[in-house]
Amino acid sequence: MNCTHCDEPVLPGEQHPAFPSEPMHFECGVRAVVGSVAHLLRRCDCYKLGSTLGDPPNLTKREAAVAAHTLFGQIVHWFGSDTLA
């Protein structure tokens, strides 16, 4: 089955446990909750009115999800989860 976020095949062990009823990679599930890299860096339209930044255009949807998952992990590791509020 293909991921509902990136449309790439979800292989055994890649399923996000929070979304058991739909096929979704772990990283794509995190991206669905925390947003894009631009959102995590507070450079998207949510924070900068008129911004058109979203997922990096040179990455696939899956690669962008992996990048957002990685950045989110770094933010939580270095600054703690309370900095995201």
Buried (B, 14 or more C-beta within 10 A) or exposed (E): EEBBBBEBEBEEEBBBEEBEEEBBBBBBBBBBEBBBBBBBEEBBEEEEEEEEBBBBEEEEBBBBBBBBBEBBEEBBEEEEEEEEE
